[in-house]
Amino acid sequence: MTARSPDALPARGLRFLLARRPVLLRLTAWSVLETGQTFLIGYGPARALDDGFLRGRADVGLVWLAVTGIGVLLGAYGTARIYAAVAALVEPLRDRLVRRVVARGVRTGDAGSLSGLTQQVEIARDTFAGLVMVSRSFVVTAVGALAGLFTLAPPLLLVVGPPLAAGVALFAATLRPLARRQETFLLADEALAGDLGTVCPGLRDITATGAEAHIAAGTGERVEAELRAARALAHWGVLRVVSLTIGGQLPIVLLLAAAPWLLSHGVTAGALVGALAYVTQSLLPALRNLIHGLGTSGSRLTVVLRRLTRPDPPRTALSSHLAKSGADAGTPRPATTAHFTNTTDAETPRTTRSPSRPQNGPGAETPPAFSLTSVTFAYGPASTPVVQDLDLALPRGAHLAVVGPSGAGKSTLTALVAGLLTPSRGTVRVGGHPVPGPEAAAGRVLIPQEAYVFGGTLAENLAYLRPDPVPEEELLAAAEAVGLTPLAGRLGGLGARVDPTALSAGERQLVALARAWLSHAPLALLDEATCHLDPGTEERAERAFAARPGGTLVVVAHRISSARRAGRVLVMDGRNTAYGGHEELMRSCALYRDLVGSWAPAPARRGSEPALALRDAYRVDAVAGPGLAGDGRHVVAHRPVGQVQAPGDLRDGGTLGREG
């Protein structure tokens, strides 16, 4: 199935059916038995009354009822055979869709292939089978019932036929707009579900960043869109009820109302009873199934088929790499999803302009690894900017450490460079390419604090960001570079299957670091990606990234050792920024000196005497005061309630009296 346009679906469906004419003929042949069953449902009781019971011949009446029962049994046998014929018609469609989904997933690395293969293909198969059964059943029932009415008494057709035709015609006229509105509602519902799936896990971060209004506005738009779609669908859904009323229920009323006229024109009592049986037992249920089946399942099948048969994107080397690596910022891939926990504080003043740095190379011919020009970003229209008027250019091959208190915008900065966030004002470029954009996305790799590992082999995890198969030598070199070799040995080698739940947070970070080290992206963004590693392993991983040929490294530091190893340090806080080397900032930046001092080891405690007088009956003082040594490892709430800093940014090791 080569997709060209949504309007081509009916034509392609017709070609699919015509190519399976033998199956359709078999389906029609077995339907004849079901048509006979429908014919006898009204005709048999009518003859039993007119020729048997009303004339005092009970034996004749019982014979006609027995014939009707045999017809029902034969119809049931035919229905059973029909299911096999429908399977022969439906399974080739499923196989064709599976081949297309798998082929597209292999060629382009489509992120939706898994859902398409495990869910959408099955929906298409089941829905198509249901539509075939419903449509066939209505046609068979209508033919059998109308033939029975004509055989019993032609005037019965004048009463039943017109409202039935009017109901079917009304439903057919509303089928296309109803399907469009059903599709709109399904898409709106999926968009809302996807938005809530992103928003709900991050409610704490949304509150912490003051982005409630911004997020509420976006979610509210999706809620309103689904509400509008639901209302439009309900309005058109009323016409389904009208169609069913006219085509299936009005004939019953007309038969009863016209009974005197029919009886006066030669219609017998048995024929009238048979007509009521046709309408109530055959036509009304068949019409109800047709309306509900085509009205709901038909549009659902259309949505699924359009997605499964949509055209493949143009094939280029860049698109192949992006499809495999998930580097496009518009595609939510777990390996590059940042978690902004406690990265901002709505009540803290934010960044002002920092001094820009000259671009690398004589005459600025070579674009920098990334650049920010007058970049401002806030998490909501009423929120204080997290980054404000920031200018920064990092040369290729540089090693930058980003430091600052919690909430200063460090993770926000990496998300802006990665294209996961869009600045309110200003421009961001990676390798000279605008962000967001496919070229910029292919030039960077972001490793978040919460590393993503999936349940494949270790080799598959490491090669996830590479478009082509990776030689084993490269995989081993990456493992050795970042310190993953001991873990690989414990797991059983590169071919061992990985259970993500059995790995510690640090082990998952090692896997993600090796994966990023193997990627082709020259710019590596480590957003506290080594926070769960010991200092020695962290140093080894950072040096490995810094030594990559042509590579540029940006580290959101949580230890002073990371800042010392970097050639450049960016200090971010709520008032201004500072940029330079470690020694330079130690002389010129009071905040940096304060941060370096807070990262020093805690002074040794002498004895076990308390630092403060104990003032309550349980010998515990509830309020820390000057002179009480900081923990050095744990989170300490020393700001107002709700503003708790992460351990990496606490000024540990000093006294709480110096925390301000």
N, C-alpha and C positions, 0 to 999 in steps of 0.2 A: 504493500500500500504506500504509494508515493504521494505525500500530502502536497497539494498545491494551493487550495483555498478552502475555507469552511463550507462554501456553497457546493463544492465538489463532492461532499460526503454522500448525498443521495445517489448521485450518478455512480460513484464507486461502489456503493452498496448494491445498486441494481446489477452492475457487472459481476459482483461477487455472487449474487443469487443465480444469475443466468449461467454462470460457469458451473453451477451445481444442479443442472436441470434433472439429472436422474434422482437426486435426493428429493427435489421438489415433487417429482412425479410420484415417488414412493409415499411421500407425505400426503399428497392428494388422494392416492388410492386408499390409504388407511383411513382418511377422513370421511370416505364414503360411508363406512360403517357408523361413524358418529352422526353423519347426516341422517341415516336411517333411524337411529335412536331418537333423534330430535323429531323426525316426522311422526314416529309412532307415539310419542308422548302425548300429543293432542288427538291424533287420528284414532288410536286404539280406544281410549275412553269414550270418544264420540260414537264409534260403532258399537261399543259395548252397551251404551245407553239406548241409542236409536234402534239397533237391530236385536238387542238382547233384553235388558232389564225392563225398559219401558213397554215392551211387547210381551212381557211375561216369559221370556225365554232366557232363563238364568244361565243355561249351559252355553248359549252363544255369547252372552256377556262375559262369562268366565274365560271362554276361549280367546276372546279379544284381549282381555286383560293379561292372559298368559302370553299371547303374542307380544304385547307391549313389554312384558318382563323379559322375554327372550331378546327383544331388541335392545333393551338396556344392557343385558349381559354382553351382547355382541359389540355394542358401543364401547363398553368398558375394555373389552379385549383390543378393539381398535385404538383406543386412547393409549393403552400400554405400548402398542407397537409404534404409535406416533412419537412417544418419548425417545425411542431409539433413532427414529428418523431425524428428530430435532437435534439430537446429539451429533449425528453425522453432519448436520448443517452448521452447528455452533462451534464444535471443536476445531475445525480448520480456521475459523476466524480467530480463536484464541491462539492457535499456533502461529498464525501470521503476525498477530500483535506481539507475541513473545519474541519472535525473531527480530521484529523491528526495534523493540525496546532494547534488547540485548545488543543488537548491532550498533544502535546509536550510543548506548552506554560505553561500548568498547571504543568506538571511533572518537567520541567527543568527551567522554568522562562526565556525561550528564548527571548532575546531582540528583535528579528526580527518577533515575532509572530504577533504583531499588523500590521506591513506592509504586512506580508504574508496573514493575514485574510482579510484586507481591500483592498489590491491592487493586490498582486501576484495571489491569487486564482481567482479573477475576470479576470485578464489577461489570466490565463490558460483556464478558461471557454470560454471566447470570442474567443481566438485563436484556441482552439480545435474545436469549432463550425465552425469557418471559414474554417479550414482545411478540415473538413468533407464535407462541402458544395462544396468547390473548387474541391476536389478529386472526389467526386461523380459526379459533373457536368461534369468534363472532361471525365470520363468513359462513362457516359450516352451520351454525345455529340459525342464522338468518335465512339461508337457503332452505334448510329443512322445515323451518316454521312457516315461511311464506308458501312453500309448496303444499304443506299440510292445510293451510287456510284456504288456498285456492281449490284444493281437492274437496274439502268439506263443503264450502259454499263461497263462490266468488265475491258476493257482497261483503264478506268479512274482510277482504283485502281493502275495500273502500274505507273501512273504519280503522283498521290497524296500520295499513301501509303509509298513508300521508303523514301522521304524526311521527312514525318511526323514521321516515326519510327526512323530515324536518329536523328532528333531534340530531341525527347523524350529520346532516349538512351544517347545522349550527356548530357542532363540535369540531368538524373538519375546518370550518372557517376560523375558529379561534385557536386551532392547534399550533400554528406557527408563532403567533405573538405570545401564546401561553408558554411555549417552549423557550422563547427568548427571555421571558421574565423569570422562568424557573432557572435558567442558566445564570442570569444576573444575580438572583438570590443566592445560588450556590457559591458563586464567586465571591459575593459580599460576605457570606458566612465564613468561607475559608480565609479571607483577608482578615476578618475580625478575630478568628481563632488564632491565626498566626501572630497577630499583634498582641493578643493577650498572652500567648505563650512566651513572648519576649518580655512583656511588661511585668507580668506577675512575679517571676523569679527575681526581678530587680526592684521591687517596691522599696526596699530599704535604701538602695542606692539613689533611687529617684527622690525620696524624701531628704536624704542627706545632701543632695546637690541642689535642692530647691527647684526641681524641674517638674513639680506636680502639675502646674498649669499647662506647660508645653505638652507633656505626655497626655494629660486629660483631653486637651484639644484634639490631638491626633487620634486618640482612641474614640473620642466622641464623634469625630467625622466618620469613622468606620461603623460605629453603632447606628448613626443616622442613615448611612448608606444602606445598611442591612434593613433598617426599618422601612425606608422608602421602597426597597425591593420587595419586602414582605407585603406591604400594602398593595403595591401594583399586582403582585401575584395573587393576593386575595381577591382583588377586584375582578381579575380575569377568571379566577377560580369559581366565582359565582356563576359564570356562564356554563361551567361544567355541570353544576347542579341543575341549571335551567335545561341544558341539553338532555340530561337524564330524565328530568320530569316530563319533558315533551315527548321524548322518544320511547320511554319505558313505562311511565306511569299514566300518562294521558290516555293511551289506548285502553287501559283497564276501565277508566271512567267512561270513555266513549262507548265501549262494548255494553256496559251496564245501562247507560242512558239510551242507547239505540236498540236495546233488546226488543221492545215492542215492534219497532219498525222492521227489524231483521226477521222476527218470527212471522210477521205478516207478509214477508216477501220470500217465504219458502225455507228460511233457515231453521233447522230443527233445534230442539233443546240440547241434544247431544253435541251438535256442531258448535253451539254457543259455549257449552262447557269446554269443548276441545279448544276453542279459540282463547278462552281465559287461561287454559293450561299452557298454551303456546306462549302467551305474553308473560305470565307470572313465573313459569318454570324454566323458560328458555331465553326469550328475547330480553327481558329485564335484567337477569343476571349477566348475560353475555354483554349487553350494552354497558352495564356498570363496570365490568372488568375492562372493557375496551377504553372507556373514558379515563378511569383511574390509571390504567396501565400506560397508555400513550401519553396522558397528561403529565405524569410524574416520571416514570421510568424512561420514557422516550427522550425527554430533555436531559436526563442524567446520562443516558447513553451518548447523546450528542456531545456533551461536555467532555466525557472521558475519551471518546474517539478523536475529538479535535486535539486533545493533549497528546494522545499516544501517536497520532499520525501527523503531528506538526512537522514542518520541514526542518532539516538539520541546519545549524548555522554554517556559514562558509568556513572551509577548512584552511587554516593557516598554521604556521609553526607556533606563532604566538598564542592563537586560540587553543591549540592543542595543549600548550603548556599551562595556560590558565585553567582549562577544563580539568586537567589532572591535579593541579596544585591548589585550586580553589583560591587563587590569589586575588581574584576580582573582588573588590570591596562590596559589590552588590550581591555577592553570593555568600550566604551565611555558612561558612565551613568551620567545624569545631576547632580545627588546628590553628585558626587565626582569629578566634573570637576572644576579645578582651573583656575582662571582668573589672568594672570600675568600682571597687569596694573602698569606701572612705578616701576617694581621690580628691573630693572637693568638699567644701563647706560653704554653704550659702551665706553665712554670716562673717566670713573671713574676707578681707580685702584681697583683690586678685592682682594678677601680673600687669605691670606696666612695661613700656618699651625698653628693650635691652639693646646694647650696642651691637650692630651687625658686624659680621666678619667678612673679610674679602673672600672672593671665590678663589678656588684653587687654579693654579696654572697662570702663566704669563698672559696678560691681557684678558683674563677670564674666558679663554677659549673653551676650556673644559668645564661643563656645568658641574656644580657641586653635587655631592651625594644626595642632599636634600636642602631645600631652602624654604623659609617662611618669610613672607613679606606683609607687614602690618596685619598680622593675623589676630583676630579677636574671636573668642568663642564663649558662649554662655549656654547653660543647659535649659534655659527658659527665657522668654522675652522679658520677664520681670526679675530675673536672677542677676546677681553680680557676675560679671565676666570672670571665668576661670583663667583664661588667657586673654590679654589685652594688648593690642598694638605690638605684637612680638615680631621682631626681625631677627632672623638667624640663618646663616649659611654654613653648612658643614662640608669641608672638602672631602673628596673621595679618598678612601684609605684611612680616614681619621678614626679615632677611638674617643667617644664622648660619653661621659657619665653625667646623668641628670640626678640632682639631689635636691632636697628641700623638705620642709615639714609635710605631714599628711594633709591632703586637701589643697596642696599648692598647684596641682595641675600636671603632675609628672606623667601619669598614665593618660591623661587627656592629650598631652603633647604627642605621645607615641601613637595614639588613636588618630589624631589629625594627620600625622605623617603617613600612617598606613591607609588612610582613606576611610576608616570606619566612622569617623565623624566629619561633618562638613563645617568649616568655619563660618561664623556669622558675617565676617568681613575679612578681606585679605585673600592671599593666594598661597597655596602650598604646592611645591614641585618636588618630585623625586627623580634624580638623574636628568633634570631639565624638562621632564614631562609633567603636565598638570595632574593634580590629584583632586577628585578621583578620575581614573582613566585606566585602560587596560595596560598601557606601557608602564605607567607608574606602579600599578599593582604587581606586574611581573618583576619589577625591580626591587621589591622589598619583601621581607618575611618577618612576621611578628610572632614572637613566642610569649604568650601571656603567663601569668603566675599559675593559673590552673591549667596544667598541660593536658592535652587530649591524646589518649591512646585507645585504639580500637582493638577488637578481638580477633585480629589476624595473626600472622606470624610476625616475628620481630623484623625480618627483612622487609615485609610488606609495610610495616609501620615506618621504617627508616626511609624507604623509597617512595613514600606517599606524595612528596612534592616534586618528584621527577617525572617528566613526560614519557621517558623511555626506560626499559629495563636497566637496572644499575648493576654493574659487575660486583661480584662478591668482594673483590679487593677494595673497592671504594667503600663498601659498607663496613668492612673491617677497619679501614683507615678512619672513617668517621667515628666509629665506636672507640677506637684508641685515642682519637684526638680529644674527645670530650670526657673521657673516663668511663665509658659505658662497657668496656670489655669485661670487667669482673661480673657485672650483672648479666651480660650475654652468656657468659660461661655458666652461671647458676641456672639460667633459664634453659640451657641445653643447646645453645648455638643460635645462629641466625634463622634457621628453619623452625625453631620451637614456636609453638603458639603462645600468645600472650593473653593472660587473663587480667584485664585492667584493674579489676577489684582486688587482685592479689598483690598489686604493686603499691609501694608507698608513694607519697607525694613527690619525694625526691627522685625516686626511680622513674616515675612518669616524666619528670622534668628532664632527666638524662635522655630518655627516648626522644622527647620533643626537641631537645637541643641537637642531638645527632641528626634528626630529620631535617632541621633547619640548616645545619652545617652542610648537608648534601645538596641543598637546593641551589638553583642557579641565580637566585636573587642576590645582588651584590650588597644590599643594605640589610643588615640584621638588627632588629629592634627587640631587645630583651627587657620586657616589662616585668621586672622582679622575677625573671624566669629561673633564677638560681636561689631563690629565697629558702628553699627546703634542702639545699645542699650544704655540706660542711665547707668551711673556708678554703681548704685545699682543693677540693673538687670544683668549687666555684672559680677559683683562680685558674685552674687548668682549662675549664670550659671557656672562660673569657679570653684567655690567651690564644686558644684555638681559633676563636672567631676573629680576633684581631689579626691573626697571622694568615687568614685566608687571602690568596692572591687577588688584589683588586677589591677586597672587601672593606666595608665600612661598618663599624659597630657602635650602637647606641645602647647604653645600659642604664636602666632606672635602678640606681644603687640603693642598697639597704645596708651596706657595710662600708666603712671608710676605706677599706682595702681596695674596693672597686674604684673609688674616686682616685686613689693614689696611682693605680695602674693606668688610668686613662690619661691620654695626652691633653684632653680638654675637659672641663667641668662646667656644666650649666647649673647655676643655683637658682631655684625658683621659690618664691614665697608670696605672701599676700600683698606685698608693696612694690617690689621691684625684682629685677633679675640681675645676675652677674655672670660673666663668662670669662674663662681664662684657665691657666694651669693651676695645679694644686698650690705650689709655693706662692704664686701671684695672688691667688684668692686668700691664702692665709694672711697675707699682708694687707689686702685691701677690702676684704669682705668680712664684716663682723658676724653676720649670720653663718657664713661658712666656718669661721673659727668656732662658733658656738656648736655647730653640728659636729665638727671634728672632735670637740671636747666631749660631747654627749656620747660619741661612739667609743670613747676610751673605756677600758675595763673598770668596773666598780672598785673603789678602794676597799682594801681588806678590813674586815670588821674585827675588832679586838673584844674578845669575850662575847657574852650573850646578853649583856645588859641592854634594856630598851633605850632608844634614842630620845624618847620623851617620857615625861612622868605619866604613869598610868592613873586614869581618873575615874574608872568605873568599876563596878563590883566584879566584873569578869576579867579584870586586869588587861583590858584591850582598849586602846585609844582609837576612837573612830575618825579622827581628823589628823592628816599628816601635816607637819609643820616644818619650818626651816631646820635643816640639819639631818633630816631622815634620808638615808641613802636610797637611791632609786633601785628597782629590782634588777634592771639590766637585761631581763629576758621576757617578762610578761607584759601584757597590756595594762596600762595604768590610766584610769580616768582622772585626769587632772584639769580638764576643762569643764564647762557646764554640762549638765546631763544631756546625753545624746551625741556628744562630740568626743568620741573615744579614738585615740590614735592607734595606728598599727605599730607592732613592736619595732619594726625596722626604722621608723621615723621618730621614736621617742628619744629624748635626750637622756639615755640611760647612763648609769654609772656616776652621775653627779648627784647633788642633793636636790630635793624637790623645791627647795627655796630658790633655785636658779631657773626653774621652769617658767616663771613669770605668771 
